[in-house]
C-alpha cells in the first residue's frame, strides 16, 4: 500500500517531535523531513531544518528512531531543494556537499531515500547545462549507490521570479528531459519525486509519463494547482508562471486525485505520497496550516487507505 505523508517545510517553527505528533494526530503514515543547512536560504519554504544532518551521531539516530516508534510515523525521505548547478560556484559547491551529507544520513537512519533538485544555471540552455550536470551528478549518484540510497528529483521548474528567468533553477522538468537524464545516468538510484501539479501548469498530461518512468518513481508529492485561464489568455505562457497559476491543497485544483492515485498504483508504485502545503489561502497562521494538513489528510484518505 502507498503511504500518506506530508512535507515538514510547512511547520518551520515546530521541533521534530511536535511534527511527529502532528502527523499522528492527523492520520498521516509518514513525513518528508526538511534538512536544510543551518542559516541556509530564506526563500519561501526553504531553510527549514528539522534534522541537522551535520550533527547526526549515534545518539541522534537513536532519538529519531525512538520518535518513529513512539508515534507510529515513519520518515519517507530527507528533503533539501537547493540549486547544485547555480552559476554562483560557492552556492553550487555547498549544495552538492550537503546533498552528499543527506545521502549518508539517510543511510544511517535506515530510510534509503532523499529528495532534491537537479538544479540549473538559468542563463544557459538545457544543452549547455548538460556537461556540468553530468560532472556534478555522476559522483553524487555513485555516492548514493554506495549507500544504497535512492534520490528523488522533484520536477518543479523553479521559475517564479524575474531573477530566475528565462530557464528556471531546475533542469528535470519534463518527460523529454527525464528521458535524456536517465539515459545518460542509467543508475536506478536516480529517479523522480513526482509532483503532478507542476505538469498541469506546464500543460503536460500528468498521467501520461507514469508508465514510461515507472521504475524511476522514488517518491511523490501531493500538491494541487489552479490555472487561471483568464489571466493566461491575457499574459500568455511566456509570462512568469506566477502570473497565471496558484498552488492549492489536494482537491481544490485541477488534479484528478482518484485518477492520479489509481494510475500511480497501476505502475506498481507502493511508496509515499506526501502533501506539500503551499496554498496561500492557508499560510496566514499556524492554525491555518494545521487545518490544511487536517483537510488534506481527510481528502486523500479517500484514495490512500490507512494500512
Secondary structure, 3 states (H helix, E strand, C coil): CCEEEEEHHHHCCCCHHHHHHHHHHCCCCEEEEEECCCCCCCCCCCCCECCCHHHCCHHHHHHHHHHHHHHCCEEEEEECCCCCCCCCHHHHHHHHHHHHHHHHHHHHCCCCEEEECCCCCCCCCHHHHHHHHHHHHHHHHHHHHHHCCEEEEECCCCCCCHHHCCCCCCCCCCHHHHHHHHHHCCCCCEEEEEEHHHHHHCCCCCCCHHHHCHHHEEEEEECEEEECHHHHHHHCCCCCHHHCEEEECCCCCCCCHHHHHHHHHHCCCCCEEEECCCCHHHCCCHHHHHHHHHHHHHHHCCCCCCC
